[in-house]
Amino acid sequence: MVDEAQFFAPSWFAVVKLSLAPRGQLFLCADPKQGFMRHRLSWKSAGLDVAGRTKKLSRSYRTTRTLLESASAMVDSLGPDDADDEVQPDYTGMEAGVRPLLLYAASPQDSMDRLVNEIDVLAGEGLPLDAFLFVFGDNINRRALYAQLARRLGARRVWQLNEGAQKKAPPGADGADCLRVAYLDTATGLEGSVVFLVGIESLFAADDGDTERRSERLRKLYMAMTRAGRKLVLLSSRRLPVTVEALFDRADESP
């Protein structure tokens, strides 16, 4: 079984097929909105004949209707998706949920300050830290972010999912719940009731004519937004396109 198969390089499947026992079977799970499938490549080009043996799953069980609609509309507003394997979501019976929230800050450092203050308030209201997921991009200094969170919450309550020994286990062994912090490129597969996105301004860059680069940005953006199960908060230190702003509720802005 290969999960997140869309992130396999097509050549990797040749190795997988050679690894199969005689009459063995291969089971693939993939999201066509992500990975190589957004580059107009097909299963056939990867050396796999899946015709007649494909099941498209159109129901999402992670997030709410509003958040899924916002993520899909975000991708459409920044660049049309012409993938052959596009799956239209089935929203039947999904919880409506609340619109994502956009917070502006004057600088990346102000974004971090706002982020730390928000989580401090929420934790003070009794919400468990493991309900939250922080996803940060290239516009954020990860060490500075961790230092601020550790000072406010305590080092044993901040789980850096991209750091050495913490990749598979939280820093504390006392059972205390931890705030999870992950880099954008490694957030696939993660989820949180409340997700904060910070430092991802580069994903909203104007189209420079590079189709592959645009596709990669949109894939990351869709993936990041759909990590949220109940609420999504985006912090930005740059003005976002008007079409993007329209998908969010807005809070106060820094000058």
GIWO-V290068 format. One record per pair of residues at least 24 apart in sequence whose ideal C-beta (glycine too) atoms are under 10 Angstrom apart, sorted by sequence separation. I is the first residue (numbers start at 1). J is the second residue. D is the distance in Angstrom with one decimal. If there is no record, write none. Layout:
# GIWO-V290068
I,J,D + I,J,D
This chain:
# GIWO-V290068
1,25,9.2 + 2,26,7.1 + 3,27,9.2 + 4,28,9.6 + 5,29,6.1 + 6,30,4.2 + 7,31,9.3 + 26,50,9.5 + 30,54,9.9 + 32,56,8.7 + 65,89,8.6 + 112,136,8.8 + 129,153,7.2 + 134,158,9.2 + 154,178,9.7 + 162,186,5.8 + 197,221,9.0 + 200,224,6.6 + 1,26,7.9 + 2,27,7.3 + 3,28,8.4 + 4,29,7.1 + 5,30,4.0 + 6,31,5.6 + 28,53,9.9 + 66,91,9.7 + 69,94,9.4 + 111,136,9.3 + 115,140,9.0 + 134,159,9.9 + 153,178,8.8 + 154,179,10.0 + 161,186,6.9 + 162,187,9.6 + 200,225,9.9 + 1,27,4.5 + 2,28,5.1 + 3,29,4.9 + 4,30,7.1 + 5,31,8.9 + 6,32,6.9 + 9,35,9.4 + 10,36,6.2 + 28,54,9.2 + 31,57,9.5 + 65,91,4.9 + 68,94,7.3 + 74,100,9.1 + 133,159,9.9 + 134,160,10.0 + 135,161,9.9 + 136,162,9.8 + 153,179,6.3 + 161,187,8.3 + 1,28,7.7 + 2,29,7.1 + 3,30,8.5 + 4,31,7.6 + 6,33,8.4 + 7,34,7.2 + 8,35,7.7 + 9,36,7.1 + 64,91,9.8 + 65,92,9.4 + 67,94,9.7 + 69,96,9.9 + 70,97,9.5 + 130,157,9.6 + 134,161,9.7 + 152,179,9.8 + 197,224,5.5 + 1,29,7.5 + 2,30,8.1 + 6,34,5.0 + 7,35,4.5 + 8,36,7.4 + 29,57,8.7 + 65,93,9.1 + 66,94,8.9 + 67,95,9.8 + 69,97,9.4 + 108,136,9.8 + 111,139,8.1 + 112,140,6.6 + 129,157,6.0 + 133,161,9.2 + 197,225,7.4 + 6,35,3.0 + 7,36,7.6 + 10,39,9.7 + 17,46,10.0 + 56,85,8.1 + 58,87,5.6 + 60,89,6.2 + 65,94,4.0 + 66,95,8.6 + 68,97,8.7 + 70,99,6.8 + 71,100,8.6 + 108,137,9.9 + 111,140,7.1 + 112,141,7.9 + 116,145,8.2 + 120,149,9.2 + 123,152,8.8 + 129,158,8.5 + 130,159,8.4 + 150,179,9.9 + 161,190,7.5 + 195,224,7.8 + 4,34,8.1 + 5,35,7.9 + 6,36,6.2 + 7,37,9.7 + 13,43,8.7 + 16,46,9.9 + 17,47,6.9 + 56,86,9.6 + 57,87,7.5 + 58,88,6.5 + 59,89,7.7 + 60,90,8.4 + 64,94,6.4 + 65,95,6.6 + 66,96,5.9 + 67,97,5.8 + 69,99,9.4 + 70,100,5.4 + 115,145,7.6 + 119,149,7.4 + 123,153,6.9 + 129,159,8.7 + 149,179,6.6 + 195,225,8.1 + 197,227,8.5 + 204,234,10.0 + 4,35,7.7 + 5,36,9.3 + 6,37,5.0 + 10,41,6.3 + 16,47,9.4 + 17,48,7.9 + 54,85,8.6 + 56,87,5.1 + 58,89,5.7 + 59,90,5.2 + 60,91,8.6 + 63,94,8.4 + 64,95,4.9 + 65,96,5.5 + 66,97,4.2 + 67,98,8.3 + 108,139,5.3 + 109,140,9.3 + 117,148,9.8 + 188,219,9.7 + 195,226,9.1 + 197,228,8.8 + 5,37,9.0 + 6,38,8.0 + 10,42,9.4 + 14,46,8.6 + 16,48,9.1 + 56,88,9.1 + 57,89,10.0 + 58,90,4.0 + 59,91,8.8 + 63,95,9.0 + 64,96,6.5 + 65,97,6.1 + 66,98,6.3 + 67,99,8.2 + 107,139,9.9 + 108,140,5.9 + 109,141,8.4 + 112,144,6.6 + 116,148,4.9 + 120,152,5.4 + 149,181,7.0 + 188,220,9.2 + 195,227,4.8 + 196,228,9.1 + 204,236,8.0 + 10,43,9.1 + 13,46,4.9 + 14,47,5.9 + 57,90,9.0 + 58,91,9.1 + 59,92,7.9 + 61,94,9.0 + 64,97,2.6 + 66,99,5.6 + 67,100,6.3 + 108,141,7.4 + 112,145,5.4 + 115,148,8.3 + 116,149,6.0 + 119,152,7.8 + 120,153,7.4 + 187,220,8.7 + 190,223,9.6 + 195,228,3.8 + 201,234,9.9 + 205,238,9.7 + 12,46,8.6 + 13,47,5.4 + 14,48,9.8 + 56,90,9.9 + 58,92,9.3 + 59,93,8.3 + 60,94,7.1 + 63,97,7.5 + 64,98,7.6 + 66,100,7.8 + 111,145,9.3 + 115,149,8.4 + 119,153,7.5 + 123,157,8.8 + 189,223,9.3 + 190,224,9.8 + 194,228,6.9 + 195,229,7.9 + 200,234,7.7 + 201,235,9.6 + 204,238,7.7 + 6,41,9.7 + 10,45,6.3 + 11,46,8.2 + 13,48,5.9 + 50,85,10.0 + 59,94,7.9 + 64,99,9.8 + 109,144,7.7 + 112,147,9.6 + 113,148,7.5 + 116,151,8.5 + 117,152,8.6 + 146,181,6.7 + 185,220,7.3 + 188,223,5.8 + 191,226,8.5 + 192,227,6.3 + 193,228,7.7 + 194,229,8.0 + 195,230,8.9 + 196,231,9.4 + 197,232,7.2 + 198,233,8.8 + 200,235,9.1 + 201,236,5.6 + 204,239,9.4 + 206,241,8.3 + 10,46,3.9 + 11,47,8.6 + 108,144,9.0 + 109,145,9.9 + 112,148,5.9 + 116,152,5.5 + 145,181,7.0 + 184,220,6.0 + 187,223,6.8 + 188,224,9.3 + 191,227,5.3 + 192,228,6.6 + 193,229,4.8 + 194,230,6.1 + 195,231,7.4 + 196,232,8.2 + 197,233,7.1 + 198,234,7.9 + 199,235,8.0 + 200,236,7.9 + 201,237,6.6 + 202,238,9.2 + 204,240,5.4 + 205,241,10.0 + 9,46,8.7 + 10,47,7.1 + 38,75,9.7 + 108,145,9.5 + 112,149,8.9 + 116,153,8.6 + 184,221,9.3 + 187,224,6.2 + 190,227,5.7 + 191,228,7.6 + 192,229,6.6 + 193,230,4.6 + 194,231,4.6 + 195,232,5.3 + 196,233,4.9 + 197,234,4.8 + 198,235,4.5 + 199,236,8.8 + 201,238,4.6 + 203,240,9.9 + 204,241,6.3 + 5,43,9.0 + 8,46,7.7 + 10,48,9.0 + 33,71,8.9 + 185,223,9.6 + 189,227,8.9 + 191,229,5.8 + 192,230,8.6 + 193,231,7.1 + 194,232,7.8 + 195,233,7.2 + 196,234,8.0 + 197,235,7.0 + 198,236,8.1 + 199,237,8.2 + 201,239,9.4 + 33,72,8.4 + 109,148,9.5 + 119,158,9.9 + 142,181,7.9 + 184,223,8.4 + 188,227,8.7 + 192,231,9.2 + 194,233,7.1 + 195,234,9.2 + 196,235,6.8 + 197,236,8.7 + 198,237,9.0 + 201,240,7.8 + 130,170,8.9 + 142,182,10.0 + 184,224,6.1 + 187,227,6.0 + 192,232,9.6 + 204,244,6.2 + 5,46,9.0 + 42,83,9.5 + 43,84,9.9 + 142,183,6.9 + 203,244,10.0 + 33,75,7.3 + 40,82,7.4 + 41,83,9.4 + 42,84,6.5 + 43,85,8.2 + 182,224,9.9 + 5,48,9.3 + 38,81,7.4 + 40,83,7.2 + 41,84,9.6 + 42,85,7.6 + 140,183,9.2 + 38,82,9.3 + 39,83,8.8 + 40,84,7.6 + 140,184,9.4 + 38,83,5.7 + 132,177,9.6 + 134,179,6.8 + 135,180,9.2 + 136,181,7.0 + 138,183,8.9 + 182,227,8.9 + 37,83,5.9 + 130,176,9.4 + 131,177,8.2 + 132,178,9.6 + 133,179,8.3 + 134,180,6.9 + 135,181,8.2 + 136,182,7.7 + 137,183,7.8 + 138,184,7.7 + 37,84,8.4 + 38,85,9.5 + 129,176,8.2 + 130,177,4.2 + 132,179,5.6 + 133,180,5.1 + 134,181,4.5 + 135,182,5.6 + 136,183,6.4 + 137,184,4.6 + 138,185,9.2 + 33,81,7.1 + 37,85,5.7 + 38,86,9.8 + 128,176,9.9 + 129,177,4.7 + 130,178,6.1 + 131,179,9.2 + 132,180,7.1 + 133,181,8.0 + 134,182,7.1 + 135,183,7.7 + 136,184,6.6 + 137,185,8.7 + 32,81,9.0 + 34,83,9.9 + 37,86,9.3 + 128,177,4.8 + 129,178,5.8 + 130,179,7.5 + 131,180,9.7 + 132,181,9.3 + 133,182,6.8 + 134,183,10.0 + 135,184,5.7 + 33,83,7.3 + 127,177,9.8 + 128,178,9.5 + 129,179,4.3 + 130,180,7.0 + 135,185,9.9 + 137,187,9.9 + 32,83,5.3 + 128,179,9.5 + 129,180,8.2 + 135,186,9.3 + 136,187,9.2 + 32,84,8.2 + 33,85,9.1 + 135,187,4.8 + 32,85,3.8 + 33,86,7.7 + 134,187,9.6 + 145,198,7.9 + 31,85,9.4 + 32,86,6.0 + 33,87,7.8 + 123,177,9.5 + 133,187,7.7 + 145,199,8.4 + 30,85,8.4 + 32,87,6.0 + 135,190,7.8 + 31,87,8.3 + 123,179,8.1 + 133,190,5.9 + 135,192,8.8 + 142,199,8.9 + 133,191,6.9 + 134,192,8.5 + 140,198,5.7 + 141,199,8.7 + 133,192,3.0 + 139,198,8.0 + 140,199,3.1 + 119,179,6.5 + 132,192,5.5 + 133,193,8.4 + 134,194,9.8 + 135,195,6.4 + 136,196,8.6 + 137,197,7.8 + 139,199,3.8 + 140,200,8.6 + 131,192,6.4 + 132,193,7.3 + 133,194,7.5 + 134,195,7.9 + 135,196,7.1 + 136,197,7.9 + 137,198,7.3 + 138,199,6.5 + 139,200,7.1 + 140,201,9.8 + 130,192,8.2 + 131,193,4.2 + 132,194,5.1 + 133,195,4.8 + 134,196,5.0 + 135,197,5.2 + 136,198,5.2 + 137,199,4.0 + 138,200,8.0 + 139,201,5.3 + 130,193,9.0 + 131,194,6.0 + 132,195,7.5 + 133,196,7.3 + 134,197,8.3 + 135,198,7.5 + 136,199,4.7 + 137,200,3.7 + 138,201,8.8 + 139,202,6.5 + 131,195,10.0 + 132,196,7.0 + 133,197,9.4 + 134,198,6.9 + 135,199,8.9 + 136,200,7.7 + 137,201,7.3 + 138,202,6.0 + 139,203,9.9 + 128,193,9.0 + 134,199,9.9 + 135,200,7.6 + 137,202,6.6 + 138,203,9.5 + 127,193,8.6 + 137,203,7.1 + 127,194,7.9 + 122,194,7.6 + 119,194,9.1 + 118,194,9.5 + 119,196,7.6 + 118,196,7.2 + 6,85,9.3 + 115,196,5.9 + 114,196,9.6 + 115,197,9.8 + 115,198,5.5 + 137,220,8.3 + 114,198,8.6 + 115,199,9.5 + 137,221,10.0 + 111,196,9.8 + 135,220,9.8 + 112,198,7.1 + 111,198,5.2 + 112,199,8.4 + 137,224,8.4 + 111,199,6.8 + 135,223,9.2 + 136,224,10.0 + 135,224,5.4 + 108,198,8.2 + 111,201,9.3 + 135,225,9.6 + 108,199,6.3 + 133,224,10.0 + 135,227,6.4 + 103,196,9.3 + 105,198,8.8 + 108,201,8.6 + 135,228,9.5 + 133,227,6.0 + 100,195,9.2 + 101,196,9.7 + 102,197,9.9 + 103,198,9.3 + 133,228,7.9 + 140,235,9.5 + 133,229,9.3 + 100,197,9.0 + 139,236,8.9 + 140,237,9.5 + 131,229,8.8 + 139,237,7.1 + 131,230,8.4 + 132,231,9.6 + 134,233,9.9 + 135,234,10.0 + 136,235,9.7 + 139,238,8.4 + 131,231,9.8 + 132,233,9.7 + 118,233,7.2 + 118,235,8.6 + 115,233,8.6 + 114,233,9.6 + 115,235,6.0 + 114,235,6.0 + 112,235,8.6 + 114,237,9.9 + 111,235,4.5 + 78,203,8.5 + 100,225,7.2 + 110,235,8.8 + 111,236,7.2 + 112,237,9.7 + 78,204,7.1 + 111,237,5.3 + 78,205,9.4 + 108,235,9.3 + 110,237,6.6 + 63,191,8.3 + 67,195,9.1 + 78,206,9.5 + 79,207,6.6 + 100,228,7.6 + 108,236,9.6 + 109,237,8.5 + 62,191,5.5 + 74,203,9.6 + 78,207,7.9 + 82,211,10.0 + 108,237,5.1 + 62,192,10.0 + 74,204,9.2 + 101,231,7.4 + 102,232,9.6 + 103,233,6.5 + 104,234,9.7 + 105,235,5.9 + 107,237,5.2 + 108,238,9.5 + 97,228,9.2 + 100,231,7.7 + 101,232,7.1 + 102,233,8.0 + 103,234,7.1 + 104,235,7.8 + 105,236,7.1 + 106,237,6.7 + 107,238,9.8 + 63,195,9.4 + 79,211,8.6 + 83,215,9.0 + 97,229,9.1 + 98,230,7.9 + 99,231,9.4 + 100,232,4.0 + 101,233,4.8 + 102,234,5.2 + 103,235,4.8 + 104,236,5.9 + 105,237,5.0 + 82,215,9.8 + 97,230,6.8 + 98,231,6.3 + 99,232,8.7 + 100,233,7.1 + 101,234,7.1 + 102,235,8.1 + 103,236,7.5 + 104,237,7.5 + 105,238,9.5 + 81,215,8.6 + 95,229,9.8 + 97,231,7.9 + 98,232,8.9 + 100,234,6.3 + 101,235,9.3 + 102,236,6.9 + 104,238,8.6 + 79,214,5.2 + 95,230,8.8 + 97,232,9.4 + 104,239,7.6 + 78,214,7.7 + 79,215,7.5 + 104,240,8.6 + 81,218,7.5 + 114,251,9.5 + 79,217,8.3 + 80,218,9.8 + 81,219,9.8 + 102,240,7.3 + 78,217,7.7 + 79,218,5.7 + 75,215,9.9 + 78,218,6.1 + 114,254,8.7 + 81,222,9.2 + 104,245,9.6 + 75,217,9.7 + 76,218,9.3 + 102,244,8.2 + 75,218,5.0 + 78,221,7.5 + 102,245,6.5 + 111,254,9.6 + 74,218,8.3 + 75,219,8.6 + 78,222,10.0 + 110,254,6.2 + 102,247,8.4 + 103,248,9.2 + 75,221,6.8 + 102,248,3.7 + 103,249,9.9 + 104,250,7.9 + 74,221,6.2 + 75,222,5.2 + 100,247,6.9 + 101,248,6.2 + 102,249,7.0 + 103,250,8.1 + 104,251,7.9 + 106,253,8.8 + 107,254,8.4 + 74,222,7.2 + 99,247,7.6 + 100,248,5.1 + 101,249,5.2 + 102,250,5.3 + 103,251,5.0 + 104,252,8.1 + 105,253,8.5 + 106,254,4.0 + 99,248,6.5 + 100,249,7.2 + 101,250,7.7 + 102,251,7.2 + 103,252,8.1 + 104,253,4.2 + 105,254,5.5 + 106,255,6.8 + 71,221,7.8 + 72,222,7.6 + 75,225,8.9 + 99,249,4.8 + 101,251,6.3 + 103,253,8.3 + 104,254,6.0 + 71,222,5.3 + 74,225,6.5 + 98,249,7.8 + 99,250,9.9 + 102,253,9.4 + 103,254,9.2 + 104,255,9.9 + 71,223,8.8 + 35,188,9.1 + 71,224,8.7 + 72,225,9.2 + 34,188,7.5 + 68,222,9.9 + 71,225,3.9 + 72,226,9.2 + 70,225,6.8 + 71,226,5.2 + 70,226,9.6 + 71,227,9.8 + 31,188,9.1 + 68,225,8.6 + 71,228,8.9 + 67,225,6.8 + 68,226,6.7 + 70,228,9.8 + 67,226,7.1 + 67,227,9.6 + 68,228,9.7 + 74,234,10.0 + 67,228,5.6 + 71,232,8.5 + 63,225,8.5 + 67,229,8.3 + 70,232,7.7 + 63,226,5.7 + 67,230,8.3 + 78,241,7.4 + 62,226,6.8 + 63,227,8.2 + 64,228,8.3 + 67,231,8.1 + 77,241,7.4 + 62,227,8.0 + 63,228,5.9 + 64,229,7.6 + 66,231,10.0 + 67,232,5.6 + 77,242,9.4 + 78,243,7.6 + 60,226,7.6 + 62,228,8.2 + 63,229,5.7 + 64,230,6.8 + 66,232,9.3 + 77,243,4.1 + 78,244,7.3 + 62,229,5.7 + 63,230,8.1 + 64,231,8.7 + 74,241,10.0 + 76,243,9.2 + 77,244,6.4 + 61,229,9.4 + 63,231,10.0 + 64,232,9.4 + 63,232,8.5 + 74,243,8.6 + 77,246,8.3 + 73,243,8.7 + 74,244,6.4 + 77,247,7.5 + 40,211,8.9 + 73,244,9.3 + 39,211,8.5 + 40,212,9.6 + 38,211,10.0 + 39,212,6.3 + 73,246,8.8 + 74,247,5.9 + 38,212,9.1 + 70,244,9.8 + 73,247,5.7 + 74,248,9.4 + 40,215,8.7 + 72,247,10.0 + 38,214,9.7 + 39,215,6.0 + 70,246,10.0 + 71,247,8.8 + 38,215,4.6 + 39,216,8.5 + 70,247,4.8 + 37,215,9.9 + 38,216,7.8 + 69,247,8.7 + 70,248,7.6 + 36,215,9.9 + 35,215,9.9 + 38,218,7.3 + 39,219,9.4 + 7,188,7.1 + 34,215,9.9 + 35,216,9.5 + 38,219,5.3 + 66,247,9.8 + 6,188,9.5 + 7,189,10.0 + 34,216,9.8 + 37,219,9.3 + 36,219,9.8 + 4,188,6.2 + 34,218,9.4 + 35,219,6.8 + 38,222,9.2 + 4,189,6.5 + 33,218,8.3 + 34,219,4.8 + 3,189,8.0 + 33,219,6.8 + 34,220,8.6 + 31,219,9.2 + 34,222,7.0 + 35,223,9.4 + 33,222,5.3 + 34,223,5.8 + 33,223,8.0 + 31,222,8.8 + 31,223,8.2 + 34,226,9.7 + 33,226,8.8 + 31,226,9.1 + 7,219,9.7 + 6,219,8.8
